[in-house]
């Protein structure tokens, strides 16, 4: 019997090695061509005219269009690899106030250029390689008036944000979730891709701080065996506010936790804070923050002209009272844990009208884990130790919330 088992193990090992070898050969044969790189950016000014140049490794199809309120130029590409430094251009230059770039959705990359005012794209072309220089995408810009700008601004045919459910992030169907199932927690790392969020004093992007924290929190919750955890995003990709809310609702989530990092004009302000939904903001700072966060879709160049879903049509009425009350209960559990973990703001629990918190049937909170505008907060938030401490604090609050709400459930063996 022992010899027979050894022979089986040897045979299985040889078979697995053959399969692996075959798979590697197939993968090598099917390996895609090198990805197109965007490696450098230059902006020049001559009089009223501004030239914008991108260095690109290969010939690439692109589409350029303008959007109003605010004035923006959008450049869409097939998916590219960005090799631009955050500080590639320091401050406004000519007609260009700033720019951002990243993955807009799988297979599609986007750059959004903020303009100082209404602008005409006088020329747009792709220069072929010349000597040591590779391909260059060139935009020549000149000022115009608002009437002239609006005459050409808008979404080109086929470029608008898709509205089909098939274009939303894939989520496991929990519609038939049994009563004794694990509780579903949705973790939402804010911003991503073409939308970097706030930028720190040393150039750190908000999106790059909250994504690893979200993954660490997911891993910590899953290790307890008590939760099913769904991430709205687990890569550096843009996700609209509508899609984030849709993930929570389709997951039949028991709790939605959105992770962000704040920014303030006063560089001395630091610490974490928790926000829950209210159409009436608790203070002017909360109102300003909600207004800024609610502009994420605009920042990424999303078509909002036909948006009529739950995000824009919700009325904050009696039907949502229980959901909002449960969110407040979780926030009240979370604040003391954050206080034990480190610094919190003076008003550590605030209320505002964040669109991402507006799922009517899912208790939702937004955590500002610190201030990237504060040099100490920015440096601390990039460390593994800080992520461990913050993850522990949020996990403990989640455990206590479900326990106190009598929603805590210990799965049966085998679940």
N, C-alpha and C positions, 0 to 999 in steps of 0.2 A: 504494500500500500504506500509506504514512504517513497520507494523508488518510483512508483507510478506518479505520485504527486510531484516529485522532482522533475520527471520528464515533462509533465504538463507545464510546470513553471518555466522550464527551459524553452519549450516550444512557444509558449505565450510570449516570452521575452524576445525571442527571435522574430516572431510575427509583429510585435509592437515596433521593433527596430526597423523592420522592413517597411511598415506603414509610415513611420516617422520619416524614413529616408525618402520614400515616395512623395510624401507630403511636402518635404523641403524642396524636392526637385520641381514639383508642380508650382510651389510658391515662388521659386526662383524664376521659373519660366513666365509666371503670370505677374511678376513684380511690375508695378506701374512705372511709367517714365518719371524722371526726377521732377519734383514739384516746382512750379514757377515761383520765383523769389522776387519780392519787392524789397530792394536793398538800400535805397537811398532816396532822399527827397530834397529838393531845392526850391526856394522861392526868391524871385527877383523882382525888382520894381524899377520901372522907367517912366517917370512922369506919373500920369494917372493910371498907367497900365501895369498889370501884375502878371508875371509868368510863373506857372506852377509846373514842376517837372518831377516825375517819378522814374527811377531806374528800375527796369524789369529784366529778368534774366532771359525771357523768351517772348516770342510774339504771343499776344493774348487778345482775345476779344474783350471789349469793355463797352459799357453804356453810361452816358453822362446825362444828368438832368438836374433841374433846379427846383427847389421847394421854397415856399414863402412862410413867413411868420413862425420862426425866424428865417432870415435869408440863409439858404444852404445850397451847396452843390453836392450831389451824390454821385459817386463813381461805383458802379457794380462790376465785379469780375467773376469769372469762375473761381473756385477756391484757390487761394494763393497762400504762400508762406511769407509772413511779414518779418522783416529783419530791420525795421526802423527803430531807432532809439527814441524813447519818450521825449527826450530833449533835443530832437533833431533840428527843430526850429525854435528859437527862443522868442516868445512873445509875438504880437501881431506884426505882419509885414504887408505893406500895401493894402490891398482890398481884403486880405485874408486875416481873420481874427484868430483862428485855431483850427484844429482838425483832430479826427479820431478814426480808428480803423480796427478791423477785426473780422472774425467769422460771423456772418449774419444768420446763416443756417447751413446745414450740411450741403457742400457743393457750391456755396456762394459766399464770396467775401465782399465787404463794402467799406468804402472810405467816405466819410462825411466831412465836408469843409464848411466851416462857419465863416460867413462874410460880414464885413463891417457895414454893408448896405446893399441896395439892389445892384446886381452885377450882370453883365452880358458876357457869355462865353463867345468871344470873337473867333477863336480857332480851337480845335481839338484834333490831335493827330498822334500817331505812334511813329517815332523816328526809328529807322533801322539802325543796326550796329554800325559804328564808325570808328575804325581803329580799335583802341582799347575800350571804347565805350559800347555798352550793349544797347538794347532797346530802351527808348525813353518815351513815356507818355507825357504829352505836353498840353496844357491848357493855357490859352491866352485870355486874360480877363480885362474888362474895362467897365467903368461905372455907367449906370443908366438911372432913369427915374423909376419910381414904383409902378407907374402905369405900364411902362415898357417891360419891366421885369415880370409883372403878373400876366402879361400877354403870352409869355412863353413858359412860365413856371407850371409845374404840375407833373403828375405821374404819366410816363409814357405807357403805351399799351403793353400789357403783360408784365410790367415791373412792379405793380402794386402788391402789397402784402396779401398772401393767399388767405382765404377764410375757410377753406375746407378743413373738417376735423382731421383729415389724413395728414395735414401739415403741422398739427400740434404734436408735442413730444409724446412718444409711445408710453403708455401707462398700463399696468396690469389692471384687468377689470375686476373691481371689488364689489360689483353690484349685488352679487349673491353671497356676500360675506356672512358666514354663520355667526350666531350670537356669541359663541365662545372663541371667536377668532382673535388673533393678536390685534392690539390697537395699532392703527395706521398713523404714523407721524410723517408729515411732508416737510422736508428741509429745503429752503429756497435761498441759495446763495445769490445775493442781489447782483444786478447788472450782468456784464459778460460780453465777450466778443467786441462788436463795434461800439458798445456802450461801456466805457471804463469805469463809470461812477466818479466819485471824488478822487482828486489827485493830491497826494501827500506833499509835504514840504521838501522831501527828498526824492520826489518823483514816483512814489509807490502808488499803484492803482488800487482803488477799493475792491475791484473785482478779483484781484490777485490775492487779497487778504482773506476774503470771506469764502472763497471756494475751498481751500485746504481746511478751513475751520469746519465748513459744512461736511466735508468727507470724514473728518475726525469725529464729529458728532454722530454721523451715521454709523460709523464703526463701533463707537461706544454703546449706542443704543441697541444695535444688533447683537452685541456680545451678551447683553442681559437676557436675551431669548424672549423678551416680553413684547417686542414691537416689530412690526413690519415697517421699514423705512423707505420712503420714496423721495428721490432727489428731483427737483425741477430741472436742474442741470448738473452734470458732473464733469463737464469740460468747459473750456473757455469759448462759449458760444452765446450769441444774443438770444434772449427769450422775451417776448412781449409780456406786458403786465396781464393781458387777457389770457395768454397761454399759461402763465403761472397760476392764476386763479382756476383755470380749467383743470390743471393737474390735481389741485387739491380736491375739486369737486368730483372728478372722475375716479379718484382714488378712494372716495368715501372716507376722507381723512377725519380722524378724531382730533387732530391738532395740526396747525400750519405754523411753521416758524421761519420767518424771513430774516436773513442775516445781512447786515449792512455796516458800514463804517462812516461816521459823520465828518463834516467839515464845518469850520466856523471862522468868521473874520478874526476873532480873538484867539491867537495862537496858544494862549495859556489854558484854554478850556480843554478838559480831558475827562475820560471816564465813560462808562457804559450807561445806557438808558433803554427803557422799554416803552413801546408805543402800542396802543390799542385803538380800535376804530371809533371815531365820533365825527360827525359832520361839523361839529363845533370844536375847534381846536382849543386845547387847554391853555396855550399861550402863543405869543407871536412867533417864537422860535419854532414851535411845533408846526404851526401853520406854514411857515416858510419852508421847513424841511419837507413837509408833505407835498407842497407845491413843486418843489424841485424834484423829488422822487417820482411824482406823477408825470414828469416830463420825459421819463426814460424812453418811451416809444418815439417821441418827437426827436430826441437826440439821435436815435438810431435810424431815423428816416423811415418811420412806419406810416403806411397809409391808414389814416383814421376816419376817412370820409364816410365809410359805410359801417362803422362800428355801432352796433345796436344790441350787443349781447348783454350778459349779466353785469359786466363791469360798469357799463354806462347807464343801465336802466334800473339798477337797484334803488329802491327807496328804503331809507333807514327807518323802519317802522316797527310795529309791535312784533311782526313775524320774526325779526332778527334779535329780539331782546334776549332770549336765552343764549343764543350764540355769542353775543357781545358780553353778556354776563360771565359766561364760561371763560372767554378770553381774558377778562379782567381778573378772574380767579387765578388763572395761570400766571398772569403778570405779577400778582401779589405774592405768589410763591417764588417767582423768579428773582424779583428785586433783592430780597435778603440773601439769596445765593450769590448774586453778582456782587453784593457788598462784601461778602466773605472772600470772594475771589480777588477783589481789587477795588480800584476806584470806580465810583459811579457819579453821575452828574447830580447837581443839587436837587433838581426835579427829576427823579429817577423813573417815574411812571407818568407818561404824558398821553394825550389823546389828540388825534388828528384824522383827516379824511384820506388816508392812504388807499389808493385804488387796489393795491395788491392784497389788502386785508378784507376785501368786500365780498368774499364768498358767504352767502347768507346762511349756509348750513355747516360751516366749519369754523370753530374757534381759531382765531388767527392773531398772531402778535408779530411785531417787527422789532428786532433787537439791533440797536446801534451799539456795536461792541467797543467802540472807542472813536477817537478823533484823529484822522490822518493829517489834519492841520496842526496837530501838536507833535513836535518832534519826538518826545518820549513815547507817547502812545504809538506813533507810527513804527518806531524801532521795536517796541515790545511785541506788537501784533504780528511781527514776522517770525517769531520764535516758536519752537516746538513746545517749550515750557508753558508759554502763554496759552497755546491752543489746548494743552492738556488741562490747565486750570479752568479755562472757559468752558471746555467740553464737560468737565465734571460738574460745574455749577449748573449748566443748562440741563444736563441729564438728571441731576438730583431734583430740580424743579419739575421736570416732566414726570418723574416717578411720584413725587408728592401730589402733583395735580390729579393724576389718575387715581391715586389712592384716596384722596380726600373727596373726589367726585364719585367714588364707588364705581369707577370705570376700569380700575386696575383688574387685570385678568391673568391668571397663571394658566398657560396652555396645558392641555392634556398631553400625556406622553405621546411622542410621535409627531406632534404639531411643530 
